[in-house]
Amino acid sequence: MAPPLVPPAKPGDHEYWTDPILCAETRARLEHFRSLGWLPPNFKPNTLEGLAVVERYWRKYCIQSNEDYVEYLLLEDQAIYMNFFDWMYKTSRKKLLQSYDEYWRRLCQYFGLFARRRMNDNVHEQMRRFIEHVLPAERKVPRRTKIKNTLDVAVFSVLYRHHWVYSKHFRHGSMIIQFATIQLWSAITGTRPGVLLPQNVSLADKTLSKRKRDQTFQSDLPKYVSVDNLPASVCYRDIELFYLRDPDSKRDVLCAIIEFRNLKGRPEGADGTKFFMHGDYQLASCPINQIISLAFRDDAFLNATLTPELIWRLRVPKRSPSLPLRWKPEKLDTPLLRRLDHTPYGYELHESLPMTYDASRQALQELGRDAGFEDNVGHYNYRRWTANEVNRNFTSQERQRVLGQSGDAVFEKHYQSQFINRDLQHVVLLRPSQEGLLRLAGSMLRKRDPRAPSDLTDAQKVTICQHPKVIELRRERRELMEQMRSLAGTMGKAKESFPQLYRSHEEVKKELSRLRKTLANDTRETAREEYFHNAPVLEVDRQIKQLLGQSDVDHSDADGSEDEDWELPIPEYVFPERARLVENFYGPDAEDFHEDKLLARRIQVTKDMVALSQLCEPNRRGNRGNWDVDNNHEPEKLEEPVPPEEKSLECPTDVCIICCGQSRLFLRRHLIGSHLARVHDGIRCTWPACQSIPKFTRVTEFLAHAASVHAYDIHIKLQHLPDENRITNSDTSSVDSSEDSVESDGRLGTVTPASSVVFEPANIDPRLLEYNKATATETPLRRSKRLRLQ
């Protein structure tokens, strides 16, 4: 059948495609697209990170082989690739077979960036056979995959309770709540950790900071082009918060639908997966409580008068099936889970940057060790737990939808539990079922010991200090430091006068820090492995002696429940808000679900979470560790000062006035480096009585306020202040002739308004303006020696 004829254009109609302006624009766009040339693939950040690792190995291999890395790669010679993996085995740390398989896939992608095509199928097949058969046989590469433990509800309850009750990893209240939220969301949805949290830093920064790479290194990897500007985390626009009337109980329940974006295998900006969450009478396991607490922290509700007392009393109107709660438009792109920022007042929550995956990974690993688990705990333990539960209760299609997978092969290979969770003796031999023993045998609780060491002891720290390599690096660092001080007077001046000497000192300092960290990690891991290996042997020996009557311990103690009921004592919390949260979560009244009492506890929990999210505990590590340990002299124990009371305006001079009671041995260095050096747009007094005073524009004004109002003077000289906060010489001359200097005695009970502390030389302590009289040729005594002389 012939196509219908197109009617001719009417003479009066304007044909836009013949417009000369549009024709010129079309030709210009054609030249633009031709100038783009070949478009590289837009790899996601995780893929680029894997490619960067292979790129580093391949470049180093070609340098040692005296070959051009591009031409050598494009030869498509399987012998070259086999030799590359053999070289990688000999020159790098031990890896599993699945790691080499991952490196080969990345090398093929790296090849495609230069060849602009796929690798030859014959070469690809030969390399597959080499990695799967020849390499494991010749180099004894283990075929076993990484240990993939699976959580269960009992293990999750232990970890989650340990986080709220005992964990001291995070000092800031917001991080405590956010980490609990990550655990709940990971358990409920089984989502990948990369969907909740982005990587630590950008690819360029990470490759230069974590790897020893030359600053002149130029990577050939393409840059990732983001389709949208949304953070790679859950924002307020991804959460629908609303009230629903429960058709069964006729109660109004606060619910949420959360959309998880940035799913693996889907392009950026595509539709995500939406999960439903609802309020729970178990307040510790209620995800809605944490969401609204974070929303009140960020002042994200559109209703400005909404409070934690009122939000739990809202009701769904009869004319409507639901009551949605709206967010402020300026808060829609704000992530709920955000990182901390180091400000002049300490650590504060960043306004827009999301919390990093590396921070959550380290916290989860530390939580598992602190809780006494032998095996490491990671985000994928939560995901495998959810995957196995979904597979047990849902269909295969529903499981793929929940996990974001396209088939069953990935689940069967990487997520399905290796433990057969069935009592085959009961099924085959018709013996009585032992489901309780079966669950305990396959649980991570079987390998948990609350008494297992989670940190280094003092003896282990001394052993690390006395390591020969550590002693050598400390001696070299001390010699460089003394040489700089003898030549320039101070290390700050040596940075400009003798840059090569200063760089050598910094390199030795970094090498010493890396060595200490490596030795500490190795010692900690070795101690844990030895404990979990030797503890059962010692326990069996103890019981054998008791059974044979060779022990002094009474037989009644062996059957006692002291060891079984042993539990860590409840710690003393810095803030009462956290103590009340623990009491409401796990106290004796936590199981009282009476409607009125439950509502009162829910309101109190929300208030405490909002208040805790604004608080930050002082540094629990106290003074810096003394690496100059002498066997003959024990370090003196400094008496902890009593924190200043809020009623008095005086601040002791052995604590940090900005940290509000935090004691430090090197107080001046801490105050200058952690607070004063970070002042860019002014600094305010953090004391409650001085909240109404505006920010001080200069550091000297703040120090004058501290000396006059709080009787706080730790003799900070002007030359120790940052350059932008120093005073010119013309100002110092007028100060020397002035008699109205600020006295360091202070006055109790007086509050000086900000207008009276104007930046005038008369308001500054003269000691702030004194210069060091020491000459540049004299070598000043070390601080440790000066403290001994005092």
URJOWO-V976800 format. One record per residue. N is the residue number from 0. RES is the residue in one letter. PSI is psi in whole degrees, 0 to 359 (NA if undefined). Layout:
n: <N;N>
res: <RES;RES>
psi: <PSI;PSI>
This chain:
n: <0;1;2;3;4;5;6;7;8;9;10;11;12;13;14;15;16;17;18;19;20;21;22;23;24;25;26;27;28;29;30;31;32;33;34;35;36;37;38;39;40;41;42;43;44;45;46;47;48;49;50;51;52;53;54;55;56;57;58;59;60;61;62;63;64;65;66;67;68;69;70;71;72;73;74;75;76;77;78;79;80;81;82;83;84;85;86;87;88;89;90;91;92;93;94;95;96;97;98;99;100;101;102;103;104;105;106;107;108;109;110;111;112;113;114;115;116;117;118;119;120;121;122;123;124;125;126;127;128;129;130;131;132;133;134;135;136;137;138;139;140;141;142;143;144;145;146;147;148;149;150;151;152;153;154;155;156;157;158;159;160;161;162;163;164;165;166;167;168;169;170;171;172;173;174;175;176;177;178;179;180;181;182;183;184;185;186;187;188;189;190;191;192;193;194;195;196;197;198;199;200;201;202;203;204;205;206;207;208;209;210;211;212;213;214;215;216;217;218;219;220;221;222;223;224;225;226;227;228;229;230;231;232;233;234;235;236;237;238;239;240;241;242;243;244;245;246;247;248;249;250;251;252;253;254;255;256;257;258;259;260;261;262;263;264;265;266;267;268;269;270;271;272;273;274;275;276;277;278;279;280;281;282;283;284;285;286;287;288;289;290;291;292;293;294;295;296;297;298;299;300;301;302;303;304;305;306;307;308;309;310;311;312;313;314;315;316;317;318;319;320;321;322;323;324;325;326;327;328;329;330;331;332;333;334;335;336;337;338;339;340;341;342;343;344;345;346;347;348;349;350;351;352;353;354;355;356;357;358;359;360;361;362;363;364;365;366;367;368;369;370;371;372;373;374;375;376;377;378;379;380;381;382;383;384;385;386;387;388;389;390;391;392;393;394;395;396;397;398;399;400;401;402;403;404;405;406;407;408;409;410;411;412;413;414;415;416;417;418;419;420;421;422;423;424;425;426;427;428;429;430;431;432;433;434;435;436;437;438;439;440;441;442;443;444;445;446;447;448;449;450;451;452;453;454;455;456;457;458;459;460;461;462;463;464;465;466;467;468;469;470;471;472;473;474;475;476;477;478;479;480;481;482;483;484;485;486;487;488;489;490;491;492;493;494;495;496;497;498;499;500;501;502;503;504;505;506;507;508;509;510;511;512;513;514;515;516;517;518;519;520;521;522;523;524;525;526;527;528;529;530;531;532;533;534;535;536;537;538;539;540;541;542;543;544;545;546;547;548;549;550;551;552;553;554;555;556;557;558;559;560;561;562;563;564;565;566;567;568;569;570;571;572;573;574;575;576;577;578;579;580;581;582;583;584;585;586;587;588;589;590;591;592;593;594;595;596;597;598;599;600;601;602;603;604;605;606;607;608;609;610;611;612;613;614;615;616;617;618;619;620;621;622;623;624;625;626;627;628;629;630;631;632;633;634;635;636;637;638;639;640;641;642;643;644;645;646;647;648;649;650;651;652;653;654;655;656;657;658;659;660;661;662;663;664;665;666;667;668;669;670;671;672;673;674;675;676;677;678;679;680;681;682;683;684;685;686;687;688;689;690;691;692;693;694;695;696;697;698;699;700;701;702;703;704;705;706;707;708;709;710;711;712;713;714;715;716;717;718;719;720;721;722;723;724;725;726;727;728;729;730;731;732;733;734;735;736;737;738;739;740;741;742;743;744;745;746;747;748;749;750;751;752;753;754;755;756;757;758;759;760;761;762;763;764;765;766;767;768;769;770;771;772;773;774;775;776;777;778;779;780;781;782;783;784;785;786;787;788;789>
res: <M;A;P;P;L;V;P;P;A;K;P;G;D;H;E;Y;W;T;D;P;I;L;C;A;E;T;R;A;R;L;E;H;F;R;S;L;G;W;L;P;P;N;F;K;P;N;T;L;E;G;L;A;V;V;E;R;Y;W;R;K;Y;C;I;Q;S;N;E;D;Y;V;E;Y;L;L;L;E;D;Q;A;I;Y;M;N;F;F;D;W;M;Y;K;T;S;R;K;K;L;L;Q;S;Y;D;E;Y;W;R;R;L;C;Q;Y;F;G;L;F;A;R;R;R;M;N;D;N;V;H;E;Q;M;R;R;F;I;E;H;V;L;P;A;E;R;K;V;P;R;R;T;K;I;K;N;T;L;D;V;A;V;F;S;V;L;Y;R;H;H;W;V;Y;S;K;H;F;R;H;G;S;M;I;I;Q;F;A;T;I;Q;L;W;S;A;I;T;G;T;R;P;G;V;L;L;P;Q;N;V;S;L;A;D;K;T;L;S;K;R;K;R;D;Q;T;F;Q;S;D;L;P;K;Y;V;S;V;D;N;L;P;A;S;V;C;Y;R;D;I;E;L;F;Y;L;R;D;P;D;S;K;R;D;V;L;C;A;I;I;E;F;R;N;L;K;G;R;P;E;G;A;D;G;T;K;F;F;M;H;G;D;Y;Q;L;A;S;C;P;I;N;Q;I;I;S;L;A;F;R;D;D;A;F;L;N;A;T;L;T;P;E;L;I;W;R;L;R;V;P;K;R;S;P;S;L;P;L;R;W;K;P;E;K;L;D;T;P;L;L;R;R;L;D;H;T;P;Y;G;Y;E;L;H;E;S;L;P;M;T;Y;D;A;S;R;Q;A;L;Q;E;L;G;R;D;A;G;F;E;D;N;V;G;H;Y;N;Y;R;R;W;T;A;N;E;V;N;R;N;F;T;S;Q;E;R;Q;R;V;L;G;Q;S;G;D;A;V;F;E;K;H;Y;Q;S;Q;F;I;N;R;D;L;Q;H;V;V;L;L;R;P;S;Q;E;G;L;L;R;L;A;G;S;M;L;R;K;R;D;P;R;A;P;S;D;L;T;D;A;Q;K;V;T;I;C;Q;H;P;K;V;I;E;L;R;R;E;R;R;E;L;M;E;Q;M;R;S;L;A;G;T;M;G;K;A;K;E;S;F;P;Q;L;Y;R;S;H;E;E;V;K;K;E;L;S;R;L;R;K;T;L;A;N;D;T;R;E;T;A;R;E;E;Y;F;H;N;A;P;V;L;E;V;D;R;Q;I;K;Q;L;L;G;Q;S;D;V;D;H;S;D;A;D;G;S;E;D;E;D;W;E;L;P;I;P;E;Y;V;F;P;E;R;A;R;L;V;E;N;F;Y;G;P;D;A;E;D;F;H;E;D;K;L;L;A;R;R;I;Q;V;T;K;D;M;V;A;L;S;Q;L;C;E;P;N;R;R;G;N;R;G;N;W;D;V;D;N;N;H;E;P;E;K;L;E;E;P;V;P;P;E;E;K;S;L;E;C;P;T;D;V;C;I;I;C;C;G;Q;S;R;L;F;L;R;R;H;L;I;G;S;H;L;A;R;V;H;D;G;I;R;C;T;W;P;A;C;Q;S;I;P;K;F;T;R;V;T;E;F;L;A;H;A;A;S;V;H;A;Y;D;I;H;I;K;L;Q;H;L;P;D;E;N;R;I;T;N;S;D;T;S;S;V;D;S;S;E;D;S;V;E;S;D;G;R;L;G;T;V;T;P;A;S;S;V;V;F;E;P;A;N;I;D;P;R;L;L;E;Y;N;K;A;T;A;T;E;T;P;L;R;R;S;K;R;L;R;L;Q>
psi: <127;143;149;148;137;129;143;154;144;144;331;349;146;124;107;334;346;4;124;329;314;325;319;321;322;317;322;319;326;316;326;314;329;326;340;329;214;127;120;159;144;78;147;163;322;320;319;326;317;322;325;325;313;322;318;315;316;319;316;322;319;327;316;335;358;45;153;127;332;310;323;326;323;359;337;44;117;331;324;316;323;318;328;315;327;320;321;321;321;334;357;174;166;135;158;167;326;336;317;325;321;319;324;319;321;325;324;321;323;323;320;335;329;319;339;32;173;157;154;136;325;316;319;318;320;321;327;316;323;315;326;335;307;310;314;328;319;317;2;44;124;136;346;140;173;149;124;84;154;132;168;178;329;317;318;319;322;314;316;319;321;326;313;324;315;335;138;21;317;139;333;136;324;322;326;314;318;320;324;322;319;318;317;313;321;322;320;317;337;24;160;146;331;343;326;320;140;174;173;303;178;163;318;317;321;319;332;336;319;343;148;87;143;142;338;3;130;113;148;3;141;157;145;129;115;138;320;171;15;145;151;55;177;122;174;332;342;357;125;115;129;159;139;146;119;120;340;308;354;25;154;122;133;123;171;147;119;127;122;117;188;41;149;136;357;144;155;136;352;168;140;198;132;132;145;135;147;163;150;144;343;101;329;330;18;108;335;322;318;324;313;332;317;327;319;325;320;1;53;347;139;329;106;334;5;134;166;334;326;331;330;358;3;153;152;127;152;332;351;146;345;166;96;151;127;152;158;141;324;351;0;324;14;126;145;321;107;160;171;151;136;111;173;342;12;206;128;157;133;151;330;335;131;161;146;153;324;323;318;322;314;320;320;321;318;325;317;319;317;330;353;18;138;317;150;148;130;177;326;347;321;317;319;325;310;321;317;323;320;320;329;332;341;174;171;321;320;322;317;324;319;316;349;38;156;355;182;344;319;318;316;331;322;341;331;135;138;343;128;106;53;142;93;333;323;323;317;309;359;34;163;141;142;64;324;315;324;315;320;326;325;2;154;346;337;332;37;136;109;340;4;143;138;353;169;145;169;323;321;324;321;322;320;320;327;12;136;319;323;317;321;316;324;321;318;319;320;321;318;322;315;327;319;320;325;330;319;351;310;162;328;320;328;337;326;323;322;74;324;319;322;320;321;320;318;321;317;321;316;320;321;319;317;319;317;317;318;314;322;316;316;318;320;315;319;319;320;317;317;323;310;336;322;334;314;324;316;323;320;318;320;317;328;317;323;318;328;0;23;7;150;349;139;149;335;332;334;328;3;168;19;314;325;323;9;135;151;142;150;124;166;124;149;320;136;339;318;324;319;325;316;321;318;334;316;11;180;335;5;338;5;107;27;140;314;315;323;320;319;319;323;319;318;321;318;317;315;323;318;319;320;329;346;0;153;126;154;164;120;343;345;220;155;146;139;104;350;58;133;136;332;345;125;143;139;140;118;138;129;127;155;130;147;144;150;336;329;143;354;139;125;147;10;14;166;126;333;322;355;65;2;121;140;144;312;77;316;316;318;315;321;312;322;337;299;327;345;9;122;320;33;166;141;159;129;0;141;325;345;19;332;349;130;174;147;132;337;154;323;326;318;318;324;321;318;322;322;322;317;5;43;109;112;24;53;121;160;325;344;349;158;154;321;349;6;166;147;166;328;326;323;327;323;333;319;326;354;146;357;56;157;127;146;3;322;172;130;141;11;139;119;124;159;333;337;348;55;150;90;146;333;341;7;138;130;334;339;341;2;138;155;129;352;141;165;340;343;140;113;152;150;156;323;323;322;324;324;322;329;NA>
